[in-house]
């Protein structure tokens, strides 16, 4: 099992940027898939982006071209660079690590985008 801790959320004006980080308790390249989810108030949690151990990435249509997921092996971290933020990007962002069929959630970090 792997533990993950998110950071980097905050308050930002629409059009601005934030970078979220998720630090894992083991080698990031040994984790099958690292995912970023978000949940807005009153809405279901949704997948925003993921990156596989092989480096394959995928994004929700709503964030394509604005968000970038990447890995930092030296820090065992996955980052989510979020540019051109919109109010609808607001929510709690969660890191979810899948390693050998076991999933681990972080505690979340809050992003608030105001217009």
C-alpha positions as CSV (number, residue, x, y, z in Angstrom):
1,X,0.0,0.0,0.0
2,X,1.2,3.5,-0.7
3,X,0.4,6.7,1.2
4,X,-0.1,10.0,-0.7
5,X,-0.2,13.6,0.5
6,X,-1.5,16.5,-1.6
7,X,-0.5,20.1,-1.4
8,X,-0.7,23.3,-3.5
9,X,-4.3,24.3,-3.4
10,X,-5.4,27.8,-2.8
11,X,-7.4,30.8,-3.9
12,X,-6.8,32.2,-7.4
13,X,-8.5,34.5,-9.8
14,X,-9.9,33.2,-13.0
15,X,-7.2,32.9,-15.6
16,X,-4.6,32.2,-13.1
17,X,-2.5,29.1,-12.4
18,X,-1.8,26.7,-9.6
19,X,0.4,23.7,-9.3
20,X,-0.8,20.8,-7.1
21,X,1.6,18.2,-5.8
22,X,1.1,14.7,-4.6
23,X,3.9,13.0,-2.8
24,X,3.9,9.3,-2.5
25,X,5.5,7.1,0.1
26,X,7.2,4.9,-2.4
27,X,9.0,5.1,-5.8
28,X,6.6,7.0,-8.0
29,X,7.6,4.9,-11.1
30,X,6.6,1.7,-9.3
31,X,3.0,2.9,-8.9
32,X,0.7,1.6,-11.6
33,X,-1.4,4.8,-12.0
34,X,-1.4,8.1,-10.3
35,X,-4.7,10.0,-10.6
36,X,-6.0,13.4,-9.8
37,X,-9.7,13.6,-9.0
38,X,-11.8,16.6,-8.0
39,X,-15.1,17.1,-6.2
40,X,-17.1,20.3,-6.3
41,X,-19.8,20.9,-3.6
42,X,-22.9,18.9,-4.3
43,X,-21.3,17.0,-7.2
44,X,-19.7,13.6,-7.7
45,X,-16.0,13.1,-7.6
46,X,-14.6,13.1,-11.1
47,X,-11.4,12.1,-12.7
48,X,-9.3,15.0,-13.9
49,X,-6.1,13.4,-15.1
50,X,-3.9,10.3,-14.7
51,X,-0.5,9.1,-15.5
52,X,0.6,5.5,-15.7
53,X,3.9,3.9,-14.7
54,X,4.7,3.9,-18.4
55,X,4.1,7.6,-18.7
56,X,0.8,7.5,-20.5
57,X,-1.4,10.5,-19.6
58,X,-5.0,11.2,-20.0
59,X,-7.3,14.2,-19.2
60,X,-10.9,15.0,-18.7
61,X,-12.2,16.9,-21.7
62,X,-13.0,19.9,-19.5
63,X,-9.3,20.4,-18.7
64,X,-7.5,19.3,-21.9
65,X,-5.1,22.0,-23.0
66,X,-5.1,23.7,-19.6
67,X,-3.9,21.1,-17.2
68,X,-0.7,19.0,-17.3
69,X,0.1,16.0,-15.2
70,X,3.8,15.1,-14.7
71,X,6.1,13.1,-12.4
72,X,9.1,14.0,-10.4
73,X,11.1,10.9,-9.6
74,X,13.5,12.6,-7.3
75,X,10.7,13.7,-5.0
76,X,8.3,10.7,-5.6
77,X,5.8,13.2,-6.6
78,X,3.1,13.8,-9.2
79,X,2.2,17.4,-10.1
80,X,-0.8,18.8,-11.7
81,X,-0.1,22.1,-13.4
82,X,-3.4,24.0,-13.8
83,X,-3.4,27.0,-16.1
84,X,-6.2,29.3,-17.3
85,X,-8.3,28.3,-14.3
86,X,-12.0,28.8,-14.4
87,X,-14.5,29.1,-11.5
88,X,-15.9,25.7,-12.5
89,X,-12.4,24.2,-11.7
90,X,-13.1,24.9,-8.0
91,X,-13.3,22.0,-5.7
92,X,-11.4,19.6,-3.5
93,X,-8.6,17.9,-5.5
94,X,-7.6,14.4,-4.5
95,X,-4.7,12.2,-5.4
96,X,-5.4,8.5,-5.9
97,X,-2.6,6.0,-6.2
98,X,-3.2,2.5,-7.6
99,X,-0.5,0.0,-6.9
100,X,-0.9,-3.7,-7.5
101,X,-4.7,-3.4,-7.5
102,X,-4.8,-1.4,-4.2
103,X,-5.9,2.2,-4.2
104,X,-5.0,4.9,-1.8
105,X,-6.6,8.3,-1.4
106,X,-5.0,11.4,-0.1
107,X,-6.7,13.9,2.2
108,X,-7.3,16.4,-0.6
109,X,-6.4,20.0,-1.2
110,X,-8.9,22.8,-1.9
111,X,-8.9,24.9,-5.0
112,X,-11.0,28.0,-5.2
113,X,-11.2,30.0,-8.4
114,X,-13.0,33.4,-8.3
115,X,-14.1,35.6,-11.2
